[in-house]
Amino acid sequence: MCMTFKGALTLIILLAGSPYLFAQNEIKSVTSISFGSYQESHGTDQVNGTMLSIGHKRFFTKQWAYFAKLGNGSASGEYASAGGTAVVLNSSRTSLSGGLLWHYIVDAKPKLIPYVGAGISIQSYTYDFDHPASEIGKTSGTGYGPIMMAGARIKVTRNFTIIPGYQYEQVIIKSESSKQQALTSSGFLLALVLGF
């Protein structure tokens, strides 16, 4: 996993710094604010929450762009113990992610542009999954992992664009017992474009 992380980071840096890729005339930047809900889980622990993020992407061809996104989210849930008592679960995170996006250009429908993307995410996290059956426990720190996304850019009017999408992440963290654990999260986001 560490080699994959380093390889992806190297690719992003090379793409961002390559003068050849930015020699084209159709360079375009897009800044957006996203909000939505997500679900995070590990074993029997599951929380649901909301996330707000600001993202920026820059096209280096008509179809390819690199992105950077800063997000903040919090989630909560309940775990029913064997004795029937409910334990409240809480989590929060601030994430910085980046990677590549590929857009499918349909000439017949230029106002609708589907996309897929992948990259890496670095997260500052706090988890309070404090019950005996949890492998996470109560912990905080910094983790990393892959991020994948898909959605569509929809131009509603000349000056207003929305971008509904789906996002999947896996983050490697250290549990309360200092063991590495992988948590997965997924959710739907709606982005509103601020810059054109």
C-alpha positions as CSV (number, residue, x, y, z in Angstrom):
1,M,0.0,0.0,0.0
2,C,2.9,2.4,0.8
3,M,4.4,1.9,-2.7
4,T,1.0,2.6,-4.3
5,F,0.7,5.8,-2.3
6,K,4.2,7.0,-3.2
7,G,3.6,6.1,-6.9
8,A,0.3,8.0,-7.1
9,L,1.8,11.0,-5.3
10,T,4.8,11.0,-7.8
11,L,2.4,10.9,-10.8
12,I,0.4,13.8,-9.5
13,I,3.5,15.9,-8.9
14,L,4.8,15.1,-12.4
15,L,1.5,16.0,-14.1
16,A,1.2,19.2,-12.1
17,G,4.7,20.3,-13.1
18,S,4.9,19.3,-16.7
19,P,5.1,22.3,-19.0
20,Y,4.2,20.2,-22.0
21,L,0.7,19.4,-20.6
22,F,0.0,23.0,-20.0
23,A,1.1,24.3,-23.4
24,Q,-2.5,23.9,-24.8
25,N,-4.8,26.8,-25.3
26,E,-7.9,25.2,-23.6
27,I,-6.7,25.2,-20.0
28,K,-9.6,25.6,-17.7
29,S,-9.9,25.7,-13.9
30,V,-13.1,24.9,-11.9
31,T,-13.6,25.6,-8.2
32,S,-16.6,24.2,-6.5
33,I,-18.2,23.7,-3.0
34,S,-19.6,20.2,-2.3
35,F,-21.9,19.0,0.4
36,G,-23.5,15.6,1.0
37,S,-23.8,12.6,3.2
38,Y,-21.5,9.6,3.8
39,Q,-21.4,6.2,5.6
40,E,-18.3,4.9,7.3
41,S,-17.9,1.4,8.5
42,H,-15.5,-1.2,9.9
43,G,-16.8,-4.6,10.9
44,T,-19.9,-4.0,13.0
45,D,-19.1,-0.4,13.6
46,Q,-21.1,2.0,11.3
47,V,-21.7,5.7,11.4
48,N,-23.5,8.1,9.1
49,G,-22.7,11.8,8.7
50,T,-22.4,14.9,6.5
51,M,-19.4,16.4,4.7
52,L,-18.6,19.8,3.3
53,S,-15.6,20.4,1.0
54,I,-14.1,22.8,-1.4
55,G,-12.4,21.5,-4.5
56,H,-10.4,22.7,-7.4
57,K,-9.6,21.0,-10.7
58,R,-7.5,22.1,-13.7
59,F,-7.8,20.6,-17.1
60,F,-4.7,19.8,-19.1
61,T,-6.6,18.3,-22.0
62,K,-10.3,18.4,-22.9
63,Q,-10.9,15.1,-21.1
64,W,-8.2,15.0,-18.4
65,A,-7.9,17.1,-15.3
66,Y,-6.2,16.9,-11.9
67,F,-8.0,17.8,-8.7
68,A,-7.3,18.8,-5.1
69,K,-10.0,18.9,-2.5
70,L,-10.2,19.9,1.2
71,G,-13.1,18.4,3.2
72,N,-14.5,18.2,6.7
73,G,-17.0,15.7,8.0
74,S,-18.5,14.3,11.1
75,A,-20.6,11.2,11.7
76,S,-22.4,9.3,14.5
77,G,-24.2,6.0,15.0
78,E,-25.0,3.3,17.5
79,Y,-23.7,-0.1,18.4
80,A,-26.1,-2.6,20.1
81,S,-24.0,-4.6,22.6
82,A,-24.8,-8.2,23.4
83,G,-26.5,-7.1,26.6
84,G,-28.9,-4.9,24.7
85,T,-27.4,-1.5,25.6
86,A,-26.7,1.0,22.9
87,V,-23.2,2.5,22.6
88,V,-23.0,5.9,20.8
89,L,-20.3,6.0,18.1
90,N,-18.7,9.2,16.9
91,S,-16.2,10.2,14.3
92,S,-14.8,13.3,12.6
93,R,-12.2,13.9,9.9
94,T,-10.5,16.6,7.9
95,S,-9.2,15.4,4.6
96,L,-7.0,16.6,1.8
97,S,-7.2,14.6,-1.4
98,G,-5.9,14.8,-4.9
99,G,-5.7,12.8,-8.1
100,L,-6.9,12.6,-11.7
101,L,-10.3,12.9,-13.4
102,W,-11.3,11.6,-16.8
103,H,-14.3,13.2,-18.6
104,Y,-16.4,11.5,-21.3
105,I,-17.2,14.2,-23.8
106,V,-20.5,13.7,-25.7
107,D,-20.7,16.1,-28.7
108,A,-24.4,15.6,-28.9
109,K,-24.9,16.6,-25.3
110,P,-22.2,19.2,-24.3
111,K,-24.2,20.2,-21.2
112,L,-23.8,16.7,-19.7
113,I,-20.3,15.4,-19.1
114,P,-19.9,12.2,-17.1
115,Y,-16.6,11.6,-15.3
116,V,-14.6,9.1,-13.3
117,G,-11.6,9.7,-11.1
118,A,-9.1,8.3,-8.6
119,G,-6.4,9.6,-6.3
120,I,-5.2,9.6,-2.7
121,S,-6.6,11.0,0.5
122,I,-4.8,12.1,3.6
123,Q,-7.0,12.4,6.7
124,S,-6.7,13.8,10.2
125,Y,-9.2,11.7,12.1
126,T,-10.8,11.1,15.5
127,Y,-12.8,8.0,16.3
128,D,-14.8,7.2,19.4
129,F,-15.9,3.6,18.9
130,D,-15.5,2.8,22.6
131,H,-17.0,-0.7,23.2
132,P,-15.3,-4.1,23.8
133,A,-16.2,-5.6,20.4
134,S,-14.7,-2.7,18.4
135,E,-11.3,-3.1,16.7
136,I,-11.0,0.7,16.4
137,G,-11.7,1.9,20.0
138,K,-11.0,5.5,20.8
139,T,-8.2,6.9,18.7
140,S,-7.0,9.9,16.7
141,G,-4.2,10.6,14.3
142,T,-3.4,10.9,10.6
143,G,-4.2,8.2,8.0
144,Y,-4.1,7.8,4.2
145,G,-5.7,5.7,1.5
146,P,-7.2,5.6,-2.0
147,I,-10.2,7.6,-3.2
148,M,-12.4,6.8,-6.2
149,M,-15.3,8.9,-7.6
150,A,-17.8,9.1,-10.4
151,G,-20.4,11.6,-11.4
152,A,-21.5,14.1,-14.1
153,R,-21.0,17.8,-14.7
154,I,-24.4,19.3,-15.7
155,K,-24.5,22.8,-17.1
156,V,-27.9,24.2,-15.9
157,T,-27.4,27.7,-17.3
158,R,-24.6,29.6,-18.8
159,N,-23.3,30.7,-15.4
160,F,-24.5,27.8,-13.2
161,T,-23.2,24.2,-13.1
162,I,-24.0,21.4,-10.7
163,I,-21.9,18.2,-10.3
164,P,-23.6,15.3,-8.6
165,G,-21.3,12.5,-7.7
166,Y,-20.5,9.4,-5.8
167,Q,-17.3,9.0,-3.7
168,Y,-15.6,5.9,-2.2
169,E,-12.6,6.0,0.2
170,Q,-10.6,3.6,2.2
171,V,-8.3,5.0,4.9
172,I,-5.6,3.2,6.9
173,I,-5.6,4.3,10.5
174,K,-4.0,3.2,13.8
175,S,-6.5,1.8,16.3
176,E,-6.5,2.4,20.1
177,S,-4.3,-0.7,20.4
178,S,-1.9,0.8,17.8
179,K,-2.8,-1.8,15.1
180,Q,-3.4,-0.7,11.5
181,Q,-7.1,-0.9,10.5
182,A,-8.8,0.0,7.2
183,L,-12.1,1.9,7.3
184,T,-14.2,2.4,4.2
185,S,-16.6,5.3,3.5
186,S,-18.9,6.1,0.7
187,G,-21.5,8.7,-0.1
188,F,-23.2,11.0,-2.5
189,L,-22.1,14.7,-2.9
190,L,-23.5,17.6,-4.8
191,A,-21.0,20.3,-6.0
192,L,-21.9,23.8,-7.1
193,V,-19.5,25.5,-9.4
194,L,-18.1,28.9,-8.3
195,G,-15.5,29.5,-11.0
196,F,-15.6,28.9,-14.7
